[in-house]
Amino acid sequence: MRRLGLGKKGLEHQIEEVAQELVQIFAQAKGQPLDPMLPITNSACNVICTLAFGHRFSLEDKEFLKLMEALESGFKFIGSFFHTLYEIFPFVMKHLPGPHQKALLSIETVLSFGKKEVERHKEHHSLHEPRDFIDFYLLQMGENKDVPDCTFDDENLSQAIFDLFLAGTDTTSGTLQWALLLMASHPDIQDKVHKEIEDVFGSSQIIHYQDRKKLPYTTAVIHEVMRSKYVVLFGLPRRTTEDVDMLGYFIPKGTTVFPDFRSVLLDPKEWETPDEFNPHHFLDKDGHFVQREAFLPFGAGLRACVGEQLAWIEIFIFFTSLLRAFTFRPPGVKELNQEPVVGLTTHPHPYKLCAIPTSYP
């Protein structure tokens, strides 16, 4: 991920361009109610396309829309009851009708999409100057072609591309959906974000990821969105490589362990108001941003999320771009539903809001 340019201007600039495209899509609604889910998800997916393929797609591109439809079907399936049945009884379920059949076809569509991009990369031979994930992977395949039992192959590459979309689209999209819902539900907090951005940058200066240090309140709001409306309940399963005695609990070697993120993100011993949306969890008495040890939405240690830095860049740039351009209001309802829909990740119930341009009369 470091070699792909995370933290460098090239990739960040492309994310800024995708964010501005998203702003334009919201602006087309002219302040009328809109559902933010699809444009946000499409934009997050396009960032992964940039990372994996070295280019992004027009949001009207038929192949891209087919990819998005397949991803949505796959997201709904993974973690569902039928997915569990399929994992337990794969040899039986693959012969039975049900929603898993459509989902499996959708997953195959995503894998095929990745395989086509791999073939295009092979044809153009840009490995002397690798630009994206596929280039770097193909380069690694070439360097290890004579290594016995090497796992760098086309099949694993296709699966890795699928994993990038799975891990990098749904989570970022869900976080941004929660962020806009919470801004519409807490106009006082939204006004403070607007004021901070205006005071620091005015109306014309471009906001980059490195500028987050100039926006302590906005940074605190983003952290609090991720704490209070965590999109991932549990980390990926791990297996102990030796016997472990942790806090008086004996965990034998070979035990499968699921990190419980929810337990720490809502721990009343760590947070003053754990069940409330409160940006002051991340601010000191002077209004300076404070990083909290108990803030672990990406996990911790050597097995923390490898895409954490990409997620931070995306969420910060998308959020500040949207909040700079619009004021978000509920469309004629007293309040928006803040109860989560729980699946592979947690999302808000479908909702609409009014994205009122800051210069809108």
C-alpha positions as CSV (number, residue, x, y, z in Angstrom):
1,M,0.0,0.0,0.0
2,R,2.9,2.4,0.7
3,R,4.4,1.7,-2.8
4,L,1.0,2.6,-4.3
5,G,1.5,6.2,-3.2
6,L,-0.7,6.4,-0.1
7,G,0.1,9.8,1.6
8,K,1.6,11.1,-1.7
9,K,0.1,13.9,-3.7
10,G,-0.7,11.8,-6.8
11,L,-3.4,9.6,-5.3
12,E,-4.7,12.3,-3.0
13,H,-5.2,14.6,-6.0
14,Q,-7.3,11.9,-7.7
15,I,-9.4,11.4,-4.5
16,E,-10.0,15.2,-4.5
17,E,-11.2,15.0,-8.1
18,V,-13.6,12.2,-7.2
19,A,-14.9,14.3,-4.3
20,Q,-15.5,17.3,-6.6
21,E,-17.5,15.0,-8.9
22,L,-19.6,13.9,-5.9
23,V,-20.2,17.6,-5.0
24,Q,-21.4,18.2,-8.6
25,I,-23.9,15.3,-8.4
26,F,-25.3,16.7,-5.1
27,A,-25.5,20.1,-6.6
28,Q,-27.7,18.8,-9.4
29,A,-30.5,18.2,-6.9
30,K,-30.7,22.0,-6.4
31,G,-31.5,21.7,-2.7
32,Q,-34.3,19.1,-3.3
33,P,-34.5,15.8,-1.3
34,L,-32.0,13.2,-2.5
35,D,-30.8,9.8,-1.4
36,P,-27.0,10.1,-0.8
37,M,-26.3,6.3,-0.7
38,L,-25.8,5.6,-4.4
39,P,-23.6,8.6,-5.4
40,I,-21.4,8.1,-2.2
41,T,-21.0,4.4,-2.9
42,N,-20.2,5.0,-6.5
43,S,-17.5,7.6,-5.6
44,A,-15.9,5.3,-2.9
45,C,-15.8,2.5,-5.5
46,N,-14.2,4.7,-8.0
47,V,-11.4,5.5,-5.5
48,I,-10.7,1.7,-5.3
49,C,-10.7,1.5,-9.1
50,T,-8.0,4.2,-9.1
51,L,-6.0,2.3,-6.6
52,A,-6.4,-1.2,-8.3
53,F,-6.6,-0.3,-12.0
54,G,-4.8,3.1,-12.2
55,H,-7.9,4.8,-13.6
56,R,-11.5,5.6,-12.6
57,F,-14.7,5.3,-14.6
58,S,-17.4,7.7,-15.6
59,L,-20.3,7.3,-13.2
60,E,-22.5,6.7,-16.3
61,D,-20.2,4.0,-17.7
62,K,-22.3,0.8,-18.3
63,E,-19.5,-1.6,-17.2
64,F,-19.0,0.5,-14.0
65,L,-22.7,0.5,-13.2
66,K,-22.7,-3.3,-13.7
67,L,-19.8,-3.6,-11.3
68,M,-21.7,-1.5,-8.7
69,E,-24.8,-3.6,-9.1
70,A,-22.8,-6.8,-8.5
71,L,-21.0,-5.3,-5.5
72,E,-24.2,-4.2,-3.9
73,S,-25.7,-7.7,-4.3
74,G,-22.5,-9.2,-2.9
75,F,-22.5,-6.9,0.1
76,K,-26.1,-7.8,1.0
77,F,-25.3,-11.5,0.7
78,I,-22.1,-11.7,2.8
79,G,-23.0,-12.0,6.4
80,S,-26.6,-13.0,5.7
81,F,-28.4,-16.1,6.9
82,F,-28.1,-17.7,3.4
83,H,-24.4,-16.9,3.4
84,T,-24.0,-18.7,6.7
85,L,-25.8,-21.8,5.3
86,Y,-23.7,-21.7,2.2
87,E,-20.5,-21.6,4.3
88,I,-21.6,-24.6,6.4
89,F,-23.2,-26.7,3.5
90,P,-21.5,-25.5,0.3
91,F,-21.9,-28.8,-1.6
92,V,-25.6,-28.8,-0.9
93,M,-26.4,-25.1,-1.2
94,K,-24.8,-24.7,-4.6
95,H,-27.4,-27.1,-6.0
96,L,-30.4,-25.4,-4.3
97,P,-32.3,-22.3,-5.4
98,G,-32.3,-19.2,-3.3
99,P,-30.8,-15.6,-3.1
100,H,-27.3,-17.1,-2.7
101,Q,-27.4,-18.1,-6.4
102,K,-27.8,-14.5,-7.5
103,A,-25.2,-13.3,-5.0
104,L,-22.6,-15.9,-6.2
105,L,-23.1,-14.8,-9.8
106,S,-22.6,-11.2,-8.6
107,I,-19.3,-12.2,-6.9
108,E,-18.2,-13.9,-10.1
109,T,-19.0,-10.7,-12.0
110,V,-16.7,-8.7,-9.8
111,L,-14.0,-11.3,-10.1
112,S,-14.4,-11.3,-13.9
113,F,-14.2,-7.5,-14.0
114,G,-10.9,-7.7,-12.2
115,K,-9.6,-10.4,-14.5
116,K,-10.3,-8.3,-17.6
117,E,-8.4,-5.4,-16.0
118,V,-5.5,-7.8,-15.3
119,E,-5.4,-8.9,-19.0
120,R,-5.4,-5.2,-20.1
121,H,-2.4,-4.6,-17.9
122,K,-0.5,-7.6,-19.2
123,E,-1.1,-6.3,-22.8
124,H,0.2,-2.8,-22.1
125,H,3.4,-4.0,-20.2
126,S,3.8,-1.1,-17.8
127,L,5.7,-3.1,-15.2
128,H,8.9,-1.0,-15.7
129,E,6.9,1.9,-14.2
130,P,4.2,0.3,-12.0
131,R,1.2,2.7,-11.4
132,D,-1.4,0.6,-9.5
133,F,-2.1,-2.5,-7.5
134,I,-2.3,-4.8,-10.5
135,D,1.1,-3.6,-11.9
136,F,2.8,-4.1,-8.5
137,Y,1.3,-7.6,-8.1
138,L,2.3,-8.6,-11.7
139,L,5.8,-7.4,-11.0
140,Q,5.9,-9.5,-7.8
141,M,4.6,-12.5,-9.8
142,G,7.5,-12.2,-12.3
143,E,10.1,-11.9,-9.5
144,N,8.7,-15.1,-7.8
145,K,7.9,-17.2,-10.9
146,D,10.7,-19.7,-10.0
147,V,9.9,-19.9,-6.3
148,P,8.4,-23.3,-5.4
149,D,4.8,-23.2,-4.1
150,C,4.6,-19.4,-4.8
151,T,1.1,-18.1,-4.1
152,F,1.5,-15.1,-6.4
153,D,-0.8,-16.1,-9.3
154,D,-3.7,-14.8,-11.4
155,E,-6.4,-16.4,-9.3
156,N,-5.1,-14.8,-6.1
157,L,-4.7,-11.5,-7.8
158,S,-8.4,-11.5,-8.9
159,Q,-9.4,-12.4,-5.3
160,A,-7.2,-9.6,-3.9
161,I,-8.9,-7.1,-6.2
162,F,-12.3,-8.4,-5.0
163,D,-11.1,-8.0,-1.4
164,L,-10.1,-4.4,-2.1
165,F,-13.6,-3.6,-3.3
166,L,-15.2,-5.5,-0.4
167,A,-13.1,-3.8,2.3
168,G,-12.7,-0.4,0.8
169,T,-16.1,0.5,-0.7
170,D,-18.8,-0.5,1.8
171,T,-17.0,0.7,4.9
172,T,-16.1,4.1,3.5
173,S,-19.5,4.6,2.0
174,G,-21.2,3.6,5.2
175,T,-19.1,6.0,7.3
176,L,-20.0,8.9,5.0
177,Q,-23.7,8.0,4.9
178,W,-23.6,8.1,8.7
179,A,-21.7,11.4,8.7
180,L,-24.3,13.2,6.6
181,L,-27.2,11.8,8.5
182,L,-25.6,13.0,11.8
183,M,-24.9,16.5,10.4
184,A,-28.5,16.8,9.3
185,S,-29.6,15.6,12.7
186,H,-27.3,17.9,14.7
187,P,-27.4,21.3,12.9
188,D,-25.5,23.0,15.8
189,I,-22.5,20.7,15.3
190,Q,-22.8,21.1,11.5
191,D,-22.8,24.9,11.9
192,K,-19.6,24.7,13.9
193,V,-17.9,22.6,11.2
194,H,-19.0,25.2,8.6
195,K,-17.6,28.0,10.7
196,E,-14.3,26.4,11.3
197,I,-13.8,25.6,7.6
198,E,-14.8,29.1,6.6
199,D,-12.6,30.8,9.3
200,V,-9.5,28.8,8.3
201,F,-9.8,28.5,4.5
202,G,-12.4,31.0,3.3
203,S,-14.3,30.0,0.2
204,S,-11.6,29.4,-2.4
205,Q,-8.5,27.7,-0.8
206,I,-8.3,24.0,-1.5
207,I,-8.4,21.7,1.6
208,H,-5.8,18.9,1.5
209,Y,-5.5,15.9,3.9
210,Q,-2.5,17.5,5.6
211,D,-4.8,20.4,6.6
212,R,-6.7,18.3,9.1
213,K,-4.4,19.7,11.8
214,K,-5.8,23.1,11.1
215,L,-9.4,21.8,11.7
216,P,-9.5,20.2,15.2
217,Y,-13.2,20.4,15.6
218,T,-14.0,19.0,12.1
219,T,-11.4,16.2,12.8
220,A,-13.1,15.5,16.1
221,V,-16.5,15.3,14.4
222,I,-15.2,12.7,11.9
223,H,-13.6,10.6,14.7
224,E,-16.9,10.8,16.6
225,V,-18.9,9.6,13.6
226,M,-16.6,6.6,13.4
227,R,-16.8,5.9,17.1
228,S,-20.6,6.3,17.7
229,K,-21.7,4.8,14.3
230,Y,-19.0,2.2,13.9
231,V,-19.5,0.4,10.5
232,V,-17.7,-2.8,11.5
233,L,-18.8,-4.7,14.6
234,F,-16.0,-7.2,14.7
235,G,-12.5,-7.5,13.2
236,L,-11.5,-10.3,11.0
237,P,-10.9,-13.6,12.8
238,R,-7.4,-14.5,13.9
239,R,-5.9,-17.6,15.4
240,T,-3.6,-17.8,18.3
241,T,-0.1,-19.3,17.5
242,E,0.6,-20.2,21.1
243,D,-1.1,-20.5,24.5
244,V,-2.1,-17.1,25.8
245,D,-3.0,-15.9,29.3
246,M,-4.8,-12.6,29.0
247,L,-6.2,-10.8,32.0
248,G,-6.7,-14.1,33.8
249,Y,-8.3,-15.8,30.8
250,F,-6.6,-18.8,29.2
251,I,-6.7,-18.9,25.4
252,P,-5.3,-22.2,24.0
253,K,-3.1,-22.3,20.9
254,G,-5.1,-22.6,17.7
255,T,-8.2,-20.7,19.1
256,T,-10.0,-18.5,16.7
257,V,-10.4,-15.0,18.1
258,F,-12.8,-12.2,16.9
259,P,-11.8,-8.7,18.0
260,D,-15.0,-7.0,19.4
261,F,-14.6,-3.3,18.3
262,R,-18.0,-2.4,19.7
263,S,-16.9,-3.2,23.2
264,V,-14.2,-0.6,23.3
265,L,-15.9,2.1,21.1
266,L,-18.8,2.2,23.5
267,D,-17.0,1.4,26.7
268,P,-18.4,3.7,29.5
269,K,-15.1,3.5,31.2
270,E,-13.4,5.2,28.2
271,W,-16.0,7.7,27.0
272,E,-17.9,10.3,29.0
273,T,-21.2,9.8,27.0
274,P,-20.7,6.6,25.1
275,D,-24.2,6.4,23.7
276,E,-24.3,10.0,22.4
277,F,-22.8,11.7,19.4
278,N,-20.4,14.0,21.2
279,P,-17.4,15.4,19.3
280,H,-15.9,16.7,22.6
281,H,-14.8,13.1,23.2
282,F,-11.9,14.1,21.0
283,L,-11.3,17.7,22.2
284,D,-9.5,19.0,25.3
285,K,-10.7,22.0,27.3
286,D,-8.9,24.4,24.9
287,G,-10.5,22.9,21.8
288,H,-7.4,21.0,20.6
289,F,-7.9,17.6,19.0
290,V,-6.9,14.7,21.2
291,Q,-6.3,11.2,19.9
292,R,-7.9,8.5,22.3
293,E,-6.3,5.1,22.9
294,A,-9.7,3.5,23.0
295,F,-10.5,4.7,19.4
296,L,-9.9,1.5,17.5
297,P,-12.3,1.3,14.5
298,F,-9.5,-0.2,12.3
299,G,-8.1,-2.6,14.9
300,A,-4.6,-2.4,16.3
301,G,-1.1,-3.9,16.0
302,L,0.4,-5.8,13.1
303,R,-3.0,-7.0,12.0
304,A,-4.7,-3.6,11.8
305,C,-6.5,-2.7,8.6
306,V,-4.0,-2.2,5.8
307,G,-6.3,0.4,4.1
308,E,-6.5,2.6,7.2
309,Q,-4.6,5.5,5.7
310,L,-6.5,5.4,2.4
311,A,-9.8,5.4,4.4
312,W,-8.7,8.5,6.4
313,I,-7.7,10.4,3.3
314,E,-11.0,9.6,1.6
315,I,-13.3,10.3,4.5
316,F,-11.6,13.6,5.3
317,I,-11.5,14.9,1.8
318,F,-15.1,13.8,0.9
319,F,-16.5,15.1,4.2
320,T,-14.8,18.5,4.1
321,S,-15.7,18.9,0.4
322,L,-19.4,18.2,1.0
323,L,-19.6,20.3,4.2
324,R,-17.9,23.2,2.5
325,A,-20.4,23.1,-0.4
326,F,-23.7,22.3,1.3
327,T,-25.8,22.6,4.4
328,F,-27.6,19.3,5.0
329,R,-31.1,19.4,6.3
330,P,-33.8,16.7,6.8
331,P,-36.5,17.0,4.2
332,G,-39.6,18.0,6.2
333,V,-39.3,15.3,8.9
334,K,-38.7,15.9,12.6
335,E,-35.8,13.5,12.8
336,L,-34.0,10.9,10.7
337,N,-33.8,7.2,11.9
338,Q,-30.5,6.6,13.5
339,E,-31.0,2.9,14.2
340,P,-28.5,0.8,12.2
341,V,-29.2,-1.8,9.7
342,V,-26.8,-4.6,10.7
343,G,-25.2,-6.9,8.1
344,L,-21.6,-7.5,7.1
345,T,-21.3,-3.8,8.1
346,T,-23.8,-1.4,9.8
347,H,-25.5,1.2,7.7
348,P,-28.3,3.7,8.2
349,H,-31.8,2.9,7.1
350,P,-32.4,4.4,3.6
351,Y,-33.0,8.2,4.0
352,K,-33.1,11.4,2.1
353,L,-31.8,14.8,2.9
354,C,-31.6,18.3,1.3
355,A,-28.1,19.4,0.3
356,I,-28.6,23.1,0.2
357,P,-25.7,24.9,-1.5
358,T,-24.0,27.4,0.8
359,S,-24.9,30.2,-1.7
360,Y,-28.5,28.9,-2.1
361,P,-31.1,31.7,-1.4
